[in-house]
Amino acid sequence: MSKLDRYIGRAVLFAILAVLMVILGLDVISAIVDELGDLGGDYQFSDLLKYVLWTLPSRIYDQLGFSALVGCMVGLGTLASTSELTVMRAAGVSIGRITWAVMKPVLALIVCGLLLAELVIPVTNQQAESLKAVAQGDLKAVGLEKGLWFQDRGEFVHFNAALPGGTLFGITRYRFDKDHQLQRVVFSERGHFDDGRWELQNSRETRLTPERATSDASTTSYWESDISPDLFELVVPMPSDLSPRSLWSYSNFLDRKGEESGHYWLAFWKKVLQPLTIAGLVMMAISFIFGPLREVTTGLRVFTGVIVGVVFQTVQDMLGPSSVVFGFPPFIAVILPILASFLLGWVLLKRAR
């Protein structure tokens, strides 16, 4: 049976990887076309390619479920078209056994997805956005519509970009008096965390009084702050860029402060339940091959897989924001399509027996 499991698993795995490569190629081409509109100044085509390259892990992760669905339908469908599944069934191999053989490579895919979500994507996405900001020259201006805000030791702090490892770009610090009048603004082009404090480069400090404003410049200065590089792993612009562990920590932090956390909980449950999402889609693919799509062409199987994947994603995308708007738990919004896919797959497999 181990040889049979490897044979089925290899056929399914190669089909999934082939589908993933095709989808990823189309996604990369689309991303390059979308980014062409941002070209200009110091942001050249080579920078665009670096940006897209850094976002590849995130794109792979986003396409895992869809690729598993279509790939399983293609891989098992090929075995069905050559009557190999029929021979297996005639030899006494149960549908459950074939399903388990299909699930083995899918489990490896699920583990890869978890590793990408937890260890790789938070770093690569932050690197991509930071390098893009550097290339576009957004760091020489305050750029208040971008970047992140903090409140630290009586100051409001904004920076435009952060690189992993403790490097900030475009740091602007505002200090107000007790009457909420602006007292001081300090802008630094770059900062690096070293020995418990920030070393700032090319800073300009502007002090405001009722009579006049004075300005001083310095090549190197130091900033004592409670902001550490570890905080950047938790606070980034997009919830989808955070790891599941960071999403859990930051969502609970927002709940304790009484702030809106729905978008972060939604992203958390999507990532935590992604293994079940992939398994549910594969379950549907297997049930289709043993059921209504047993004797159809490969093109029709691919078309059906695409339609099912689009419908699944659309339902999940509609329920997710609805949970934030109407206030029901994001967990329910994520789990309902998954349960529906398992139920549909189970019903079709039961009929096939």
N, C-alpha and C positions, 0 to 999 in steps of 0.2 A: 504493500500500500504506500510505502514511503516514496517509491519511484513514481507511482501515479500522482501522489500529492505534489511532488516536485515538477512533474510534467504540466499539471494543471496550473500550478502556481507560477511557473515560468511563462506560460502562455499569457496568463492574465497580467503578470507584472510587466512584461515587454509591451503589451498593448496599452497599459496605463501610462508607462513612460513615454511611449510614442505620442499618445494623445496629449500628455502634459507638454511635451516639446512643441507640438503644433500650436496649442493654445498659448503657451508662453511666448512663442515667436510672434504671434499675432498681437499679443498684449504689449510686447516690447516695441513693435512697429507703431502701434497706436500711441504709446507713451512718447516716442520720439517725435511723432507728428504733433502731438499736443504741446510738447515743450518748445517746438520751433518758434512759437509766438513770443517766447520769453528771451530769445536770442538778442544780443545787443550789448554794447559796451565791452566789459571784461568777460561776459558770459558767452563763451564761444561754443562751437559745435563739440569740441573735445570735452568741455566741461559738461555739456548736455549728456554725452555718452557716459561720462563718469557718474553723473547723477542717476541715470537709468540703471547702470550697473549696480550701484549701491542699493537700489530698490528691488533687485531681482529676488532676494530671499522672501520679501513680503509678497511679491507677485506669485511666486511658487506656492507659498502658503495659501493664498487666496484661491488658487485654482485646484487644490488637492481634491476637494470633494467632487467637483465637476469632472475632473480627469478620472477619478476612481469610478464614477458612474458610467461614463462613456467607455472608458477602457475595459471595464469588466464586461460590458455588453459586446464590445468588439472581440475581446479575447475568448469569452465563452461562446459567443456567436460563431466564431470561426470553428471551434470544436464541434458545435452543433451542425454547421453546414457540411462538415466532412464526415458526419455521422459518428464521430468519436464519442460524443456524449451518449448516443443511443447504444453503442457497444458497451460502454461502461455500465449503463443501467441494465442492459441485458446480462452482464456478467455479475450482477448482484450488488453493484456499488450504489449505495443509497444517495438520495439528494442531499441529506444532511452531511454525508461524508464529502461530497463534492463541494458543498457550501463551505465546509471547514477548510478544504484545500484552497479555495479561493480567498478565504479570510486571512490565511497566513501571510501572504505578501502584503495584503492590505494593512495588517497589524504593523508591519515594518514601516509602511507609509505613514501610519498614524504616529508612530514613535518619532519619525523624522519631523512631522509637523509640530509635535510638542516641543522638540528641541529647538526648532526654528522660532517658535512663538516665545519661548522662555529665554533663550540665550543669544540668538542671532539678530532677530528683527529689531528689538529695541536699540541695538547698537548701530546696525546698518542704516536704519531709517533716520536716526538722529545724525549720523555722519552725512547722509545724502542731503538733508535739509540744510545742515550747517555749511557744507561745502558749496551748495548752491547760493546760499546767502553771501558767502565770502566772494564767490565769483561774480555775483551781480553787483557787488559794491554796496550792499545794503548796510555795511558796518560803518560807513563813514558818516551816515546820517542817523538821527535818532530812530526813525522808522517805527513809530509807536503802534502802527497797525499790525506789526509783526513781533515775534519774540515773546518773552515772558516777563511778567511782573512779580515782584516780591516786596514784602514790607520787612525791613530789617533794621533794628536798633533805631527806630524813629525816622528812618529814611524810606522813601519809595524808590525801589531799584528796578530798572528795566535793562534787559540786554537783548541783543538782536539774534545771537546764535551761540551755541555751545557745542564744543567737541568733546567726545568721551575722553576721560582722563584729567579733566579739570582745566580747560581753556575756554575763556569767554571772549566774545567780540561785541563791540559797540555797547559798552556799559554806561548807563546814565543814572545818576543818583540825585534825588530831589529831597531837600530838607525844608520843612515848613515850621513856622513858629506857632505858638499856642493860639494865635488868632487866624491860623490857616493861611498866613501870608508866606509866599515863597522866599526863603532866605538864601539858599545856595543850590547851585546846579554844578555837578561834576561829570564831565564826559571823558571816558577813556577808550582808546581804540582797541585795547586788548588787555586781558588779565589772565594770569596763570596762578593756580593754587599751589603754594609751596610752604611747607613748615607751618601749617595751621593758619595761614593768612594769604591774601591775594596780592600778588605783585602786579601793579598796573603800569602800562606803558603809554606814553604820549597822551597825558591827561591835561585837561583844561578846566579850571575851576572858576566859576562866575559867582560872585557874592553880590547880593542885592540889598540895598538900604533905601529908605525913603528919598534920600538925596541923590544917590548915584549907584552905578554898577561898576564893579572892578573885576578884572580877570587876570588870572595867572596861569602859566603853562609849566609843565614839568615832564621830563623825559621818563622818569621812574618814580613811582610812589607806592605806598603800601596801604592796604585797606583791611582793617579788622572787621570780620563779619561772621554771622552765624550760618551763612550760606556756604554749603560744602558741595563738592562735586557729586557726592552720593545722592543729593536731592534731585539732580537732573534725571536720574533714572526713574523718578516718580512723577515729576512735573514736566510734561512735554505737551505741545499743542494738541495732538490728536490722540484720543483714547486707543485707537487701533495700533499705535506705535508702542504701547506699553506691553510688558510681559504679563501673563496671568497673575503672577505673584505681586507685581507692582500695582496692577489694577485692583486687586483685593485690598492692598494696604491703602491706596489712595481713595478708593470708594468708601471704606470705613472711616478714613480721616474726614472726608466731606460730610458723612452722616453725623459724625460727632460734632462738627461745626454747624450743623443744621443747613448746609448748602445743598444745591441740586447735584445729585450723583447718578441720576438715571442713565445717562449716556455711558458712564464708566461701568456701571453694573451690567448694562447690556453688552458692552464689549467684553467684559469678563466672562459672562455666561456663554457667549459665542465661542470664545477661545477654549474654555474649559470643556464645553460640550461638543467641540469639533470632532473628537474621536467618534462619538455617537452619530454625529451628522454623516461622517464618511461611511460608517458601518450601515446606517439606515439606507443610504443611497446605493451601496453595494448590494444590500438585501433586495432592494427593488430591482436592480439590474439582474440578479440571479433569477428572481421570480419571473421576470419578463422572458428570459431565455428559455426557461422550462415551461412557460405558459404561452402567452399570445404571440411571442416573437420567435418561436422555435424554428419555423420554416420560412422566414422572410429573408430578404437580401441584407447584406452588410450595410448598405446605404440607408435602408429603412431603419435598421437598428441604431445607427449613428444619429439619424434625424430624431428618432424617438427619445434617445438619451439626451440630446440637446434640449428638446422640448420639456422633458421631465425636469432636467436640471434648472432650466430657466424658470419654470413654474415654482419649483421648490425655493429657489433664491428669491423670487418675487414675493412669495408668501412670507418668507422670513424677513425680508426687507420692509414689508408692510406692517407686520406684527411688531417688529422691533421699535420703530418710532412711535407706534400707537401706544405701546406700554409706557413710554415717557410722557406722551401727551395726556393719556387717560388715567395714568396712575396705577395700572396693574403691574404685578411683578415682572421684570424683564425675563426672569427664568421661565415663566409661562410662555412668553412670546417666542423664546428660542426652542423650548422643548416640544411645543405642539407640532410643528412641521416634522420634527424627528420622529415622534410617536406615530404620526400619520404615515410616514414612509415605512416604518417597521410593520405597522398594521397591514398596509397594503401588500407589502412583500410577503408577510405570513399568510394572508388570505390566498394570494395567487399560488404560493408554494403548496399550500394545503390542497388546492384544487388540482395541481399538477400531479400529486400523488394518487 
